[in-house]
Amino acid sequence: MDTVKYLLPDVDLPANWYNLAADLSGPLPPVLHPGTGEPIGPEDLAPLFPMALIEQEVSTERWIPIPEEVRQILLQWRCTPLYRARRLEKALNTPAKIYYKYEGVSPSGSHKPNTAVAQAYYNREAGIKKITTETGAGQWGSSLALACQMFDLECLVYMVKVSFNQKPYRRAFMETFGATCIPSPSDTTAAGKAILEKDPDCTGSLGIAISEAVEVAAQNADTSYCLGSVLNHVLLHQTVIGQECLAQLEMAGDYPDVIVGCTGGGSNFAGIAFPFIGRKLRGERDVRVVAVEPSACPTLTKGRYAYDFGDTAHLTPLVKMHTLGSTFVPPGFHSGGLRYHGMAPMVSHVLASGLCEARSFNQLECFAAGTQFAKAEGILPAPEATHAVVGAIREAERCREEGRAETILFNLCGHGHFDMQAYMDYNAGKLRDYDYPEGEIAMALAGLPVHGNS
Ligand SMILES: *Cc1c(COP(=O)(O)O)cnc(C)c1O
């Protein structure tokens, strides 16, 4: 009997990050000062970020070298495995080939350390002593706690309260690496206190947690703020994922017809898709790209492409992105990492330019797909990653109906080993779908800033 191959060959970790800005036809819409409505400069971001990251944020260089110290750390778990989902293909009775890139082999179980390590490195180089951040499901807080420990930085994490209560093990993980984890909204910041005064039972949101973390960083000279998604430099750091896929598939003699990723702030999606979109823009090879999001927080499919704040207390600059309104607090569904009101400006631009499509799915369909995937492939996906799984399964079913042997590639961006409560609730029939929160979103969108939108 022939040996069946599941695992594609290893490739070298890329020497550079890939910057999609180099291949876009024009510049991204400028970032605006919320007070004046004028474009901001690098110096305006200096209280929050080290200059090396600000330079990456505005860079139009196609290739940006990965510092050797960062590479040496990433090499512990990269390249990550690329699998052919043979048993899932069989279960779906599809002529399509399905490949998935598995980022769950990192120390924190997701793609997030790819940027956490890089951000901690540049902050240490700039003489920063302490980092603040927010976390939703806890994946980002865990990854940054780990990276800060490696570079001898203090780490303060504001964790969205609903997740803080759902996921005590994530907090323990962060604390093991020496980080401090505070449920948000909290009474440790003005932004948190203001929210609690209005709504003492507020379960929190990424927008609120960002406000708290930014407030602390802005007030302390030795403290920086790190964001786990959305910003250009974060997307940049994730492009090791797609570059590895390109090389691994090339060794297997294959190329994707369609790429699927889930989108919270857009970083794992950009990480797998941007190197392929770049090739498309350079006229080398076409590809379809599908972004998948939750129906209860439908930023790309139902949001408005407009200037908005990145946080709830309006401490950040204005960026043009798909948004549900910065005051929108998504319902407490289980994919904490996808509960953000906005989207990476670069992903928004890609959607607005017709370079990708967007779809949304309900929580129950996602867990059904995640369970089907786990049974077939033996890997239990993070609730966020189940969105990519259902997106890929729908593409494979379309291929079956159309009789097309397409190649599907998706990003299995993390495992769900810290999310077993969600699976327990699903298995017990206790999970429910949330209605599209139309009224709340309309209200939040009515409050969009004037600057940039008039
Ligand atoms: C954080 C996270 C997400 C959402 O963030 P993106 O920036 O959209 O990737 C999705 N999946 C997992 C496993 C995460 O940890």
The ligand as an SDF file (V2000), in Angstrom:
LIG
                    3D

 15 15  0  0  0  0  0  0  0  0999 V2000
   -6.9750   36.6550   18.0520 C   0  0  0  0  0  0  0  0  0  0  0  0
   -7.4560   35.5440   17.2830 C   0  0  0  0  0  0  0  0  0  0  0  0
   -8.2680   35.7410   16.1530 C   0  0  0  0  0  0  0  0  0  0  0  0
   -8.7410   37.0920   15.7090 C   0  0  0  0  0  0  0  0  0  0  0  0
   -7.7430   38.0020   15.3690 O   0  0  0  0  0  0  0  0  0  0  0  0
   -7.2650   38.2800   13.8910 P   0  0  0  0  0  0  0  0  0  0  0  0
   -6.4110   39.4620   14.0150 O   0  0  0  0  0  0  0  0  0  0  0  0
   -8.4900   38.5360   13.0530 O   0  0  0  0  0  0  0  0  0  0  0  0
   -6.5250   37.0810   13.4510 O   0  0  0  0  0  0  0  0  0  0  0  0
   -8.6770   34.6320   15.4490 C   0  0  0  0  0  0  0  0  0  0  0  0
   -8.3220   33.3920   15.8300 N   0  0  0  0  0  0  0  0  0  0  0  0
   -7.5320   33.1680   16.8910 C   0  0  0  0  0  0  0  0  0  0  0  0
   -7.1710   31.7580   17.2260 C   0  0  0  0  0  0  0  0  0  0  0  0
   -7.0690   34.2330   17.6470 C   0  0  0  0  0  0  0  0  0  0  0  0
   -6.2770   34.0030   18.6910 O   0  0  0  0  0  0  0  0  0  0  0  0
  1  2  1  0
  2  3  1  0
  2 14  2  0
  3  4  1  0
  3 10  2  0
  4  5  1  0
  5  6  1  0
  6  7  2  0
  6  8  1  0
  6  9  1  0
 10 11  1  0
 11 12  2  0
 12 13  1  0
 12 14  1  0
 14 15  1  0
M  END
$$$$
